[in-house]
Each structure stands twice: as C-alpha cells, then as structure tokens.
Amino acid sequence: DAGITQSPRHKVTETGTPVTLRCHQTENHRYMYWYRQDPGHGLRLIHYSYGVKDTDKGEVSDGYSVSRSKTEDFLLTLESATSSQTSVYFCAISPGKTDTDTQYFGPGTRLTVL
Amino acid sequence: DAKTTQPPSMDCAEGRAANLPCNHSTISGNEYVYWYRQIHSQGPQYIIHGLKNNETNEMASLIITEDRKSSTLILPHATLRDTAVYYCIVRGTNTGNQFYFGTGTSLTVIP
C-alpha cells in the first residue's frame, strides 16, 4: 500500500468551528488530492495540489481551503464547519510523472459536524 | 471526461469468475479506462487500467471492446474478500485531472 496517512481518522465538531485535516505521504509524489464521499454522490474532488504551494480547485471547493508547504503534507481546512460538510474525506496521491498515473488513496477521515 | 454506466449491484458465487460490465459510449481516443474498488469504509483501491488492448495483472483482467464503448472487469476466482463497490472510470491524460467516481457496482460474493 502507498504510504499515506490521514489524521485524525475520526472527528466530531460543532457548527462554526474551524477544522483542519492532515494528509501525510512518504512516497514523495508530486500530486495530492482531497475528495469527499457522501451517499449517492460517489467521490467528489475538493482541491488538489500539483506541487509545493501549487493548488487548484475541484468541483466542490466552496467552504474549503488547502495548503501545501511541504511535499509530504497536504492540509484541508474548513474555516467554519457546517453540517453539510459532514462526510468522509479521502486524500489521494499520484506521482505526476506519466499521463496515465493512477491515484492511491488514504484510509479516510470521518468528520461529523453537529 | 466520458461518463460511465454500471449496474448498481451484482452477485457472484465464491470461486466463480465475476464479470463486471461498464458502458462508456462517449469515450474519446485519448481516454483510458480505470477500475477501482472500495471495500466497506476503506479508501478506494486501484485495480487496473487500459487504453484499447486487454490488460491483466495479479488482481484482475480488463477486456475493452474493439470500438472502446464498453469494457468488462474480470475477477477470475472471486473470494469473499472481493465483496466491494467497483468503480469504472474514464479519464483523459492530463495528470491533474480528477477521477470522476460515480456510484459504481456493489458486488456481493456469496459463499
């Protein structure tokens, strides 16, 4: 399995509080991604990064920000959590070396916003 | 990226081959077919991908029709641990492109 860890694995928080999720990789891959998974929607991309300090939005980026100050860490921040952000969050990585790179996923973080 | 259509659920007897179909009639020439699976609550796991030739690895085989409008993932000897949701994804060659996961096929392997 690719060396990807996510922390925390489970979190319960209240509406209006800030939340930061961390994705850490040991593969030195260039690309990192944050997805969310909700029933009936499959996985949807929130943000991705194609290098240190280089990020871009996905299809459901509203309400989320990201930062990548080191190759190995990609942080997802909910500035003011809402109940609609209750979801399972997955981080993924890919090498970024070929046009057919696959993505490898972490174990997920289950976030509940009350 | 082209859209894919998969049956919502399938059953397969343990030890038999599981054949999971996928339609991608709008696929374009530079788009690859990828298969992932997700075992309950875990992160999606890469299985296999291909462009137009059939592919095989230690997990599965991928059969792509000559017109590339459909494909089949074959698990040759299904086990109970293969029970999962299987996603067929068509993706272009821009390495920044996301993988569009639909709702997939829920495969249940029956003892």
Contacts between the chains, C-beta under 8 A, distances in Angstrom:
chain1	res1	chain2	res2	distance
A	4	B	43	8.0
A	31	B	95	6.7
A	31	B	96	7.0
A	33	B	98	6.9
A	35	B	98	7.9
A	35	B	101	7.9
A	40	B	103	6.9
A	41	B	103	7.9
A	42	B	87	7.4
A	42	B	100	7.8
A	42	B	101	3.9
A	42	B	102	5.1
A	42	B	103	5.4
A	42	B	104	7.0
A	43	B	44	7.0
A	43	B	99	7.5
A	43	B	101	4.0
A	44	B	101	7.8
A	45	B	98	4.0
A	48	B	96	6.8
A	48	B	98	6.9
A	50	B	96	5.7
A	56	B	96	7.2
A	58	B	98	6.0
A	59	B	98	7.5
A	88	B	41	7.7
A	90	B	43	5.3
A	90	B	44	7.3
A	92	B	43	7.8
A	94	B	95	6.9
A	96	B	95	5.2
A	97	B	95	8.0
A	98	B	95	7.3
A	99	B	93	3.6
A	99	B	94	7.4
A	99	B	95	6.1
A	100	B	32	5.7
A	100	B	49	6.6
A	100	B	93	6.7
A	101	B	95	5.2
A	102	B	34	6.9
A	102	B	46	4.7
A	102	B	49	6.5
A	103	B	46	7.3
A	103	B	99	5.9
A	104	B	46	6.5
A	105	B	43	3.4
A	105	B	44	4.8
A	105	B	45	7.3
A	106	B	43	5.4
A	107	B	42	6.5
A	107	B	43	5.4
A	108	B	41	7.1
A	108	B	42	7.2
A	108	B	43	5.5
